């Protein structure tokens, strides 16, 4: 039986300062036994690569090409053995006691396969409190006072934001990991749907805030926006092939 520990998997791409802040937050606040795995998707930033090569006690994969988000996550997960997985974007930050709260919830809710958190941006606005079974993304751009009053209890969700997902290794392995046909977008939704097919539920817990600065989605380059639109269209096609009738797009509330 696997020991109660956490394998933290991060996909890195270009954002050196954000990655440094994330790693520091993990080192500051993760008290449970854990390993950190960083998979870099062919960043061109030489300073970032130098930083990754100098990291100690952190496992790093340097891909020679950008293999996509889902495949990179699978690469990182496959290096570990711990019972639990925390999958993070490189522009997130963890906060105090997130690890103990996550493990405690999973240990006390054996049917929970996926866990998500209250996501908050730099301005203090909420970026999500889970997506309901009616495809509503709760708390989008709302104040913390609003979401704390309205979404104050743990609740089952259809899925939670993919920038920060806590899950069981056994569930991840039985599903076969993230769908590698989805380079970017919708992999979080499909993962929760796959988990549900195995009999596991997805939950949102309100007591933990994770910061999400959304740098990975902010770009002024037309070519990048076009490529992201192509990724979204392809991921949606894959999703609908596996789950006919699934809209794949959440309304914001």
PyMOL commands that set and color helices and strands:
alter all, ss='L'
color gray80, all
select helices_A, chain A and resi 16-29+46-54+69-77+98-108+144-150+169-175+187-197+215-217+222-242
alter helices_A, ss='H'
color red, helices_A
select strands_A, chain A and resi 6-12+34-41+59-63+84-89+92-93+112-120+126-128+136-137+155-157+164-168+201-212+251-252
alter strands_A, ss='S'
color yellow, strands_A
deselect
rebuild
show_as cartoon
